[in-house]
Amino acid sequence: MVRVGEAFGIGNEFTGVQVRKVWTRQGERLELTVPRTERRILLDAMQLEIITAQDPEKFSELFAIQFEAHEGPQP
């Protein structure tokens, strides 16, 4: 059984994400869903702690990797 909290959205001119707290047999999770792509991930407290420990530059690297994957190799 999975219980869910009320979802709320976070967005800007580029994307939007739905966020909600869910309770699973393994404990509480934060569910992130991108409606446009139908991608979804559940993150536990340890995973969220690891995210908060990252430098902002790490996210810039991840953005670059993601954009490369969508745009293809550059000449």
GIBEL-V531846 format. One record per pair of residues at least 6 apart in sequence whose ideal C-beta (glycine too) atoms are under 8 Angstrom apart, sorted by the first residue. I is the first residue (numbers start at 1). J is the second residue. If there is no record, write none. Layout:
BEGIN
i = <I;I>
j = <J;J>
END
This chain:
BEGIN
i = <1;2;2;2;3;3;4;4;4;4;4;5;5;5;6;7;7;7;7;8;8;8;9;9;9;9;10;10;10;11;15;15;16;16;16;17;17;17;18;18;18;18;19;19;19;19;20;20;21;21;21;21;22;22;22;22;22;23;24;26;27;27;28;28;29;29;29;30;30;30;30;31;31;31;31;32;32;32;33;33;34;43;68>
j = <25;22;23;24;22;23;20;21;22;23;31;20;21;22;20;18;19;20;33;18;19;20;16;17;18;19;16;17;19;17;34;36;34;35;36;32;33;34;32;33;34;35;30;31;32;33;30;31;28;29;30;31;28;29;30;31;42;29;42;44;44;45;44;45;42;43;44;42;43;44;48;40;41;42;43;40;41;43;39;40;40;51;74>
END
